[in-house]
Amino acid sequence: MELCFEEEHFDDFLQKLNAYPNIEYLGDVVEHSWGQRVVRFYDLDGHIIEVGESMKMVIRRFLDSGMTMEEVSKKMDASIEDLEKLLNG
């Protein structure tokens, strides 16, 4: 079983997670081709937990870095309309 969550403040979440030295990670933080960063680890019962950066924050991060909405659309393989829905939702 795997549970997946999205986190708006992904970097803050990683800092909180690092405060628990006994957490067993499945690897380092991964950035998917569409830009979302995720981390995977086991809970106390051995289930995999995945926490990813919220898609809204991925879009904002790209825009804040100077990318245009057209560039973000191409990078994320999503229409500008869908990206705007995520930003405004």
C-alpha positions as CSV (number, residue, x, y, z in Angstrom):
1,M,0.0,0.0,0.0
2,E,1.2,3.5,-0.7
3,L,-0.3,6.8,0.5
4,C,0.3,10.0,-1.4
5,F,0.0,13.5,-0.2
6,E,0.7,17.0,-1.6
7,E,2.4,19.7,0.5
8,E,2.2,23.4,-0.4
9,H,5.3,24.2,1.6
10,F,7.5,21.3,0.4
11,D,10.8,22.6,1.6
12,D,9.5,23.3,5.1
13,F,8.0,19.8,5.2
14,L,11.4,18.3,4.3
15,Q,13.0,20.2,7.2
16,K,10.4,18.9,9.6
17,L,10.9,15.4,8.3
18,N,14.6,15.6,8.8
19,A,14.0,16.2,12.5
20,Y,13.1,12.5,12.8
21,P,16.4,10.5,12.4
22,N,14.8,7.0,12.3
23,I,12.8,7.6,9.1
24,E,13.7,5.1,6.4
25,Y,13.7,6.9,3.0
26,L,13.3,5.1,-0.3
27,G,15.9,7.5,-1.8
28,D,16.5,11.2,-2.2
29,V,14.0,13.8,-3.2
30,V,13.1,13.2,-6.8
31,E,12.1,15.9,-9.3
32,H,9.8,14.4,-12.0
33,S,10.1,15.5,-15.6
34,W,7.0,17.8,-15.1
35,G,8.7,19.5,-12.2
36,Q,7.0,18.1,-9.1
37,R,9.4,17.2,-6.3
38,V,8.5,14.2,-4.2
39,V,10.0,12.2,-1.3
40,R,9.1,8.7,-0.3
41,F,9.6,7.0,3.0
42,Y,8.1,4.2,5.2
43,D,5.7,4.7,8.0
44,L,6.0,2.7,11.3
45,D,4.0,-0.1,9.8
46,G,6.1,-0.4,6.7
47,H,3.7,1.4,4.3
48,I,5.2,3.7,1.7
49,I,4.3,7.3,2.1
50,E,4.9,9.7,-0.8
51,V,4.7,13.5,-0.2
52,G,4.9,15.7,-3.2
53,E,5.1,19.4,-3.8
54,S,1.6,20.7,-4.7
55,M,1.1,21.2,-8.4
56,K,0.1,24.8,-7.7
57,M,3.4,25.5,-6.1
58,V,5.3,23.8,-8.9
59,I,3.7,26.2,-11.4
60,R,4.4,29.2,-9.1
61,R,8.0,28.1,-8.7
62,F,8.5,27.9,-12.4
63,L,6.8,31.3,-13.0
64,D,8.9,32.9,-10.1
65,S,12.0,31.6,-11.8
66,G,11.2,33.6,-14.9
67,M,9.5,31.0,-17.1
68,T,6.5,32.2,-19.2
69,M,3.2,30.4,-18.9
70,E,3.9,28.9,-22.4
71,E,7.2,27.5,-21.2
72,V,5.6,26.1,-18.1
73,S,2.8,24.5,-20.2
74,K,5.4,22.8,-22.4
75,K,7.5,21.7,-19.4
76,M,4.6,20.2,-17.6
77,D,2.8,18.9,-20.7
78,A,-0.4,20.6,-19.7
79,S,-2.5,23.2,-21.3
80,I,-2.3,26.8,-20.2
81,E,-6.0,26.6,-19.3
82,D,-5.4,23.6,-17.0
83,L,-2.5,25.4,-15.4
84,E,-4.5,28.5,-14.8
85,K,-7.3,26.3,-13.2
86,L,-4.7,24.9,-10.8
87,L,-3.3,28.3,-9.9
88,N,-6.8,29.8,-9.3
89,G,-8.3,26.7,-7.6
